[in-house]
């Protein structure tokens, strides 16, 4: 979602000006919603995997589960 503000108004965000306060009030709900969905996705996936990963490691071993995070780096 874009709020269609020009660069001058966007640069006033975070500054102690009337325009900055106005834009912050409009941007804050959008930013809060994005952060909420980010946190939901980052916490639901590990919780879902933890339900099934324990049973899978009992039959296939724990080594792949330990090595898998290292591949991402």
KELUM-736425 format. One line per field, with one value per atom (N, C-alpha, C, O): y, z, x. Coordinates in Angstrom, 3 decimals, decimal comma, padded with zeros to 6 digits. Each point is the difference from the previous one (the first is absolute). Layout:
north <- [Y / ...] .
up <- [Z / ...] .
east <- [X / ...] .
***
This chain:
north <- [-001,173 / 001,173 / 001,235 / 000,103 / 000,802 / 001,249 / 001,133 / 000,035 / 000,880 / 001,130 / 001,204 / 001,025 / -001,126 / 001,022 / 001,367 / 001,017 / -000,994 / 001,252 / 000,257 / -000,936 / 002,212 / 000,316 / -000,140 / -000,241 / 000,397 / -000,247 / 001,000 / -000,348 / 001,566 / 001,027 / -000,358 / 000,125 / -000,565 / -000,385 / -001,257 / -000,103 / -000,855 / -001,231 / 000,271 / -000,673 / 001,646 / 000,344 / 000,711 / 000,066 / 000,462 / 000,692 / -000,968 / 000,420 / -001,694 / -000,989 / -000,118 / -000,143 / 000,201 / -000,114 / 001,339 / 000,068 / 000,993 / 001,335 / 000,689 / -000,342 / 001,304 / 000,704 / 001,147 / 001,177 / -001,561 / 000,983 / -000,437 / -001,175 / 002,098 / -000,388 / -001,028 / -000,914 / 001,065 / -000,974 / -001,378 / -001,022 / 001,013 / -001,270 / -000,729 / -001,214 / 001,939 / -000,618 / -000,507 / -001,058 / 001,801 / -000,407 / -001,286 / -000,930 / 000,893 / -001,183 / -001,200 / -001,117 / 001,327 / -001,108 / -000,592 / -001,218 / 002,044 / -000,494 / -000,835 / -000,928 / 001,254 / -000,753 / -001,270 / -001,002 / 001,040 / -001,138 / -001,039 / -001,190 / 001,606 / -000,906 / -001,208 / -001,114 / 001,266 / -001,190 / -000,982 / -001,213 / 001,733 / -000,880 / -000,765 / -001,207 / 001,907 / -000,645 / -001,025 / -001,073 / 001,386 / -000,931 / -001,273 / -001,095 / 001,245 / -001,179 / -000,893 / -001,224 / 001,839 / -000,783 / -000,743 / -001,175 / 001,849 / -000,647 / -001,120 / -001,026 / 001,222 / -001,044 / -001,266 / -001,098 / 001,242 / -001,174 / -000,653 / -001,222 / 002,024 / -000,554 / -000,860 / -001,101 / 001,604 / -000,749 / -001,265 / -001,033 / 001,096 / -001,185 / -001,079 / -001,164 / 001,546 / -000,982 / -000,568 / -001,188 / 002,027 / -000,476 / -000,873 / -000,751 / 000,816 / -000,835 / -001,223 / -001,011 / 001,080 / -001,137 / -001,127 / -001,166 / 001,481 / -001,038 / -000,830 / -001,227 / 001,828 / -000,831 / -000,801 / -001,140 / 001,721 / -000,736 / -001,197 / -001,079 / 001,258 / -001,090 / -001,084 / -001,188 / 001,587 / -000,982 / -000,776 / -001,187 / 001,852 / -000,691 / -001,125 / -000,942 / 001,023 / -001,075 / -001,303 / -001,087 / 001,208 / -001,180 / -000,351 / -001,137 / 002,088 / -000,239 / -000,997 / -000,781 / 000,789 / -000,939 / -001,442 / -000,851 / 000,566 / -001,360 / -000,395 / -001,156 / 002,084 / -000,295 / -000,313 / -000,895 / 001,630 / -000,250 / -001,333 / -000,598 / 000,124 / -001,303 / -001,113 / -000,985 / 001,125 / -001,060 / 000,241 / -000,964 / 002,213 / 000,292 / 000,527 / 000,182 / 000,063 / 000,513 / 001,512 / 000,682 / -000,179 / 001,437 / 000,754 / 001,229 / -001,921 / 000,670 / 000,922 / 001,130 / -001,536 / 000,928 / 001,261 / 001,076 / -001,203 / 001,151 / 000,963 / 001,215 / -001,745 / 000,841 / 000,679 / 001,149 / -001,833 / 000,531 / 000,983 / 000,907 / -001,052 / 000,820 / 001,512 / 000,743 / -000,251 / 001,453 / 000,483 / 001,165 / -002,019 / 000,402 / 000,228 / 000,758 / -001,405 / 000,146 / 001,408 / 000,514 / 000,100 / 001,319 / 001,117 / 001,072 / -001,269 / 001,077 / 000,133 / 000,859] .
up <- [000,000 / 000,000 / 000,000 / 000,797 / -001,665 / -000,061 / 000,406 / -000,360 / 001,113 / 000,457 / -000,922 / 000,242 / -001,292 / -001,045 / 000,535 / -000,363 / 001,216 / 000,455 / -000,775 / -000,402 / 000,193 / -000,715 / 000,928 / 001,199 / -001,773 / 000,748 / 001,130 / 001,041 / -001,229 / 001,035 / 001,251 / 001,119 / -001,311 / 001,141 / 000,658 / 001,227 / -002,031 / 000,561 / 000,809 / 000,999 / -001,419 / 000,743 / 001,308 / 000,876 / -000,721 / 001,239 / 001,106 / 001,140 / -001,456 / 001,014 / 001,012 / -000,372 / 001,628 / 001,065 / 000,454 / 000,981 / -001,680 / 000,394 / 000,763 / -000,139 / 000,934 / 000,852 / -000,780 / 000,296 / -001,299 / -000,804 / -000,062 / 000,210 / -000,496 / -000,115 / -001,099 / 000,165 / -001,302 / -001,082 / 000,429 / -000,322 / 001,053 / 000,470 / 000,927 / -000,109 / 001,013 / 000,927 / -000,732 / 000,337 / -001,328 / -000,767 / -000,777 / 000,008 / -000,674 / -000,796 / 000,909 / -000,346 / 001,499 / 000,934 / 000,466 / 000,143 / 000,093 / 000,425 / -001,098 / 000,296 / -001,558 / -001,102 / -000,314 / -000,415 / 000,610 / -000,350 / 001,112 / -000,278 / 001,511 / 001,142 / -000,060 / 000,250 / -000,566 / -000,066 / -001,091 / 000,181 / -001,302 / -001,088 / 000,423 / -000,220 / 000,827 / 000,456 / 001,094 / 000,020 / 000,873 / 001,077 / -000,557 / 000,503 / -001,540 / -000,597 / -000,693 / 000,117 / -000,838 / -000,632 / 001,045 / -000,182 / 001,268 / 001,048 / 000,685 / 000,365 / -000,188 / 000,610 / -000,854 / 000,525 / -001,844 / -000,876 / -000,076 / -000,101 / 000,147 / -000,009 / 001,249 / -000,092 / 001,251 / 001,240 / 000,015 / 000,502 / -001,039 / -000,052 / -000,856 / 000,399 / -001,570 / -000,888 / 000,598 / -000,155 / 000,837 / 000,585 / 001,224 / 000,370 / 000,264 / 001,172 / -000,293 / 000,693 / -001,696 / -000,312 / -000,659 / 000,333 / -001,250 / -000,688 / 000,961 / -000,067 / 000,957 / 000,953 / 000,937 / 000,339 / 000,078 / 000,880 / -000,726 / 000,580 / -001,834 / -000,790 / -000,242 / 000,124 / -000,467 / -000,247 / 001,259 / -000,069 / 001,203 / 001,234 / 000,355 / 000,694 / -001,157 / 000,268 / -000,691 / 000,548 / -001,759 / -000,796 / -000,061 / -000,313 / 000,606 / -000,115 / 001,040 / -000,292 / 001,466 / 001,041 / -000,401 / 000,174 / -000,698 / -000,438 / -001,207 / -000,117 / -000,763 / -001,179 / 000,389 / -000,576 / 001,555 / 000,415 / 000,727 / -000,016 / 000,648 / 000,650 / -001,011 / 000,303 / -001,482 / -001,001 / -000,962 / -000,532 / 000,290 / -000,986 / 000,591 / -000,737 / 002,003 / 000,631 / 000,109 / -000,706 / 001,602 / 000,262 / -000,819 / -000,052 / -000,582 / -000,733 / -001,114 / -000,088 / -000,766 / -001,030 / 000,582 / -000,587 / 001,716 / 000,625 / 000,561 / -000,017 / 000,507 / 000,537 / -001,120 / 000,150 / -001,263 / -001,108 / -000,846 / -000,591 / 000,514 / -000,867 / 000,256 / -000,974 / 002,200 / 000,199 / -000,441 / -000,369 / 000,397 / -000,406 / -001,506 / -000,451 / -000,336 / -001,442 / -000,410 / -001,014 / 001,769 / -000,326 / 000,124 / -000,563 / 001,268 / 000,205 / -001,130 / 000,026] .
east <- [000,843 / -000,843 / 000,887 / 000,933 / -001,216 / 000,733 / -000,922 / -001,177 / 001,739 / -000,806 / 000,127 / -000,636 / 001,442 / 000,130 / 000,414 / -000,591 / 001,593 / 000,581 / 001,280 / 000,690 / -000,375 / 001,231 / 001,206 / -000,144 / 001,323 / 001,242 / 000,202 / 000,557 / -000,994 / 000,173 / -000,800 / 000,498 / -001,723 / -000,840 / 000,552 / 000,009 / 000,453 / 000,554 / 001,265 / 000,252 / 000,537 / 001,213 / -000,312 / 000,861 / -002,056 / -000,360 / -000,421 / -000,196 / 000,056 / -000,381 / 001,130 / 001,165 / -001,507 / 000,985 / 000,548 / 000,742 / -001,097 / 000,447 / -001,118 / -001,174 / 001,555 / -000,968 / -000,645 / 000,206 / -000,991 / -000,735 / -001,455 / -000,302 / -000,597 / -001,421 / -000,240 / -000,808 / 001,518 / -000,158 / 000,492 / -000,608 / 001,717 / 000,555 / -000,952 / -000,168 / -000,452 / -000,953 / -001,239 / -000,532 / 000,075 / -001,175 / 000,277 / -000,807 / 001,952 / 000,340 / 000,231 / -000,386 / 001,007 / 000,213 / -001,329 / -000,110 / -000,886 / -001,308 / -000,662 / -000,752 / 001,028 / -000,583 / 000,781 / -000,582 / 001,876 / 000,866 / 000,021 / 000,151 / -000,295 / 000,129 / -000,944 / 000,461 / -001,749 / -000,865 / 000,422 / -000,099 / 000,566 / 000,441 / 001,246 / 000,095 / 000,862 / 001,229 / -000,297 / 000,604 / -001,511 / -000,349 / -000,638 / 000,250 / -001,073 / -000,626 / 001,033 / -000,056 / 000,996 / 001,060 / 000,827 / 000,318 / 000,029 / 000,790 / -000,778 / 000,575 / -001,887 / -000,814 / 000,006 / 000,188 / -000,392 / -000,015 / 001,377 / 000,102 / 000,947 / 001,355 / 000,223 / 000,541 / -000,958 / 000,185 / -000,850 / 000,445 / -001,651 / -000,863 / 000,645 / 000,054 / 000,433 / 000,628 / 001,284 / 000,283 / 000,492 / 001,241 / -000,218 / 000,902 / -002,044 / -000,226 / -000,865 / 000,119 / -000,980 / -000,866 / 000,781 / -000,211 / 001,098 / 000,769 / 000,851 / -000,064 / 000,857 / 000,742 / -000,900 / 000,318 / -001,429 / -000,912 / -000,600 / -000,122 / -000,251 / -000,563 / 001,049 / -000,299 / 001,524 / 001,054 / 000,375 / 000,316 / -000,352 / 000,390 / -000,965 / 000,384 / -001,625 / -000,950 / 000,399 / -000,186 / 000,737 / 000,291 / 001,482 / 000,354 / 000,503 / 001,435 / 000,501 / 000,905 / -001,457 / 000,430 / -000,254 / 000,873 / -002,035 / -000,313 / 000,848 / 000,406 / -000,142 / 000,816 / 001,438 / 000,618 / -000,077 / 001,383 / 000,135 / 001,075 / -002,134 / 000,070 / 000,219 / 000,673 / -001,221 / 000,144 / 001,162 / 000,549 / -000,156 / 001,039 / 001,296 / 000,969 / -000,914 / 001,215 / -000,027 / -000,744 / 001,568 / 000,004 / 001,032 / -000,043 / 000,957 / 001,068 / -000,522 / 000,481 / -001,431 / -000,492 / -000,640 / 000,107 / -000,759 / -000,652 / 001,047 / -000,201 / 001,300 / 001,066 / 000,778 / 000,414 / -000,210 / 000,788 / -000,808 / 000,586 / -001,877 / -000,850 / 000,150 / 000,117 / -000,112 / 000,195 / 001,368 / 000,149 / 000,841 / 001,340 / 000,102 / 000,859 / -001,726 / 000,027 / -000,423 / 000,473 / -001,339 / -000,506 / 000,999 / -000,220 / 001,301 / 000,982 / 000,936 / 000,881] .
***
